Amino acid sequence: MYGLAVTRLDHAEGQVEVAVTGEIDIAAAATFREQLRECLASGGPRLVVDLSGVRFCHSLGLAALLTVAEQARQAGGWVRVSGPQPQVRELFDLTGVSEEFGLPASPGAPARGLAPAA
């Protein structure tokens, strides 16, 4: 287990930037969600999440991001993701949520999260 760290980097009016390092595995997903919620509550409804230091993200980590993104939308904001490593980016592409988090479409990514037919 590599652990997980969420570090608040910057706080501008209504926006928070955080850096995430380690692995967002099953054990860390709930903590990850709560830390992002705290950043929204204390900094405003716009959150930029730097995932460049994340080696692995379980689907529960993605679910945590989606939950926090919905809370941000309800408050008039958004959640954006930056710098995901290829294996993490693949999770976003395969589930069809890349654009929701401000990530441009990857070449060869399935449309709307649909896997290609075998």
Secondary structure, DSSP 8 states (H G I E B T S, - for coil): ---EEEEEEEEETTEEEEEEEEEE-HHHHHHHHHHHHHHHHHH-SEEEEEEEEEEEE-HHHHHHHHHHHHHHHHTT-EEEEE---HHHHHHHHHHT-TGGGT----TT--GGG-----
